[in-house]
């Protein structure tokens, strides 16, 4: 029977581990989907093609020198290989992309409603510049090849950056939807710019509105705060997405270098905790450290990587970041484990405008959410606390931030300092035997 069905079968594995499945079509076409990876030098490598199988899922070998797999996985996936889920268009940009291609590809105009096959079909056509270093499909690879073969990347020079950002913000705003910043989401665009000392010209740029309303002013304040928070983390040794603030055209721009890009064309693999949770971990927890310490995550993270994530989570709580979801923590795959990627999206989202764009008149510092120092990890906790104090101090004195929000930052600095004093007193009492 297997011999008769040979042309319709996908077969993989050796001896008793060998498995067979019927091929499945993608939009009426039964054929392999070529896969490629791009290294840090901008060189492409062809990978083993992906095969879709009945009734769902696929056979898609991931390079074992790069991507950890769960025991017994053997490259057979119930859905898609987990790195591909981070390649789905997401957020403000993702919705604009989905609306632009929805009729052409016959997919929903919200990418969150896409099936795995919808995502694959999109990636095969347009996925030449997604997160990470993988490219799926011949057409997407041809687009990348044409760009790569064109020579030097066309990047905006330093003098023209501000004006270019104003133009791109207007284009992005026109593609967006009213209220797109609701629920804590900044409008954004991607760009390429020249900047002395930059590791890559590729950037993601968040931007505020251009009017003087209270919600726009608050989003502007938060963009500056995100930049200051990353600087505070960098000062205590945590890798962060390199960022800077550009103010032009009545808008505030937060420019962040893409850390999955290297030079003009180099790329590196990247995966979020969200994708790892779905494919490898399956924890019921939501806090980063708890997910990473769950039973099925054992062995995926070295102790220092766990400590790194825990410290980031402490810092986030110290600066009132209420939006530390699993898509806001990324890792670099390292064969059998995952190493830390630079921190990003770290800011006091507790103070973001409400869904209706209203800015609360008063909003207390979330003191009840401040973490206590865990036994044996007091030094890391103390380092994050001091970094947070530095952040609030910088924010309280930064003239790019509005007077009203600088007053909030100053108040939070005082409250966090009192919290610090309490724990310092407790340590002295413990040492004295009281």
Secondary structure, DSSP 8 states (H G I E B T S, - for coil): -TTTTGGGEEEESSGGG-EEEEB--BTTB---EEEEEE-TTS-EEEEEEEEEBSSS-EE----TTT----TT-TTEESSS-GGGGGGS--HHHHHHHHHHHHHHHT--SSGGG--HHHHHHHHHHH-SS-SSSEEESHHHHHHHHHHHHT-S---B-GGGHHHHHHHHHHHHHHHS-TTTTTTT--EEEEEEB--TT-S-SEEEEEE--SS--HHHHHHHHHHHHHHHHHHHHHHTT--B--EEEEEETTEEEEEEE-TTEETTTEE---EEHHHHIIIII--S--SHHHHHTSGGGTTTS-HHHHHHHHHHHHHHHHTT-----GGG-EEEEETTEEEE--B-S-S-GGGS--TTS---S-----GGG-----TT-HHHHHHHHHHHHHHHHHHHH-TTS-HHHHHHHHHHHHHHHHHHHHHHHHHHHHHTT-
